[in-house]
Amino acid sequence: MTTTIPAGRINRLFGTDGGVMLSLYDAFPDDFDPERMPLLVSIDSLEVPLWCERFERRGRSGAVAAFADLDTERRAQELLGLEFRIATGEEEDDEFYLEDLIGFAVEAEEFRAESGSKIFSGTLTDYYDSDANPLFELEIDGRRILVPAVEEFIAHIDFEEHRIRMVLPEGITDL
């Protein structure tokens, strides 16, 4: 998800063809490209992109703009006083690395054909990065067990509680 930042306010009408005067905040980028990036306003709780047909800077903190599909003074009047935002181009960082899981409490469920499933508790103590076979090192009941670090074995990760729940195939915890 792309983040947005407040970038300015639509102040007043400019001309009779739907043009408006904008006040630009300090966060407004110097390299703004109106053909690639819309101004975003909230109208009735919906985020609406305004694509600029015309955008001319007027000093450091001002600009004149005209928007596609807003070609009358009456339609532009509806925008007066609205704050607009722009996308920063930065993605929200919801990515994590497997190394980030070191130290998490682990609850591992291993399915066994003869005796049903067995639950193990322990800690994820290390991560071994390898293109061929990345591994988690788990400490369970005083033993260190290597488990492939694959998505299929991870049932749930709780980042707030620092817990990971794993579902393991039969025999993986056997020595």
Phi, psi and omega in degrees: 000132179278139178271153177237154178230148174299132186233348180169186181221145177272114190267305186206169179286153178222108182081192184245005183255022177092010178286154180222156173263136180245142167260126183259134176282166178301332182286348181296128185288142177294332184261028180303129179245102184295342179279340183250344188221125176275163167272139184250127177236157176259122177232120183052045178067013176249141176277120185244125177278134175249111180271128183279124169276331178220137176212116180231123177290141174234087184077194184284327188240019180220161176199159172246136181221152170227138187251147175300141177071004176236077188255012177232156179298321181297318180291321179292329180303327181296340183269347186300134179089350181282140173275140177245157180236163174228154176285137182277344184085353178265134176277144173295136185273090175253012178277147175224165179249150181300331177299334180295343182275351180299131181096351179290145172289141183241135167241117183244131176249123180248125179277131178235127186299319186277323187245010182081197183270154179233138181258132176241145175238146179183211184224144172276108189264340181198165176224129179249111184276130177203137178296325182283318186203080177293142185230145167263142170255121179251140171253113182230124180053040178080358179255148175258127184235134176265130182231133177305134179273076182238151183301326183298335182269348181264114180272322183198142174236126177249100184290329180291318181269356182056053180230147176228137178248129182238150173239117188248152177285160181301135173090352184291335180265358178287143176274000000 
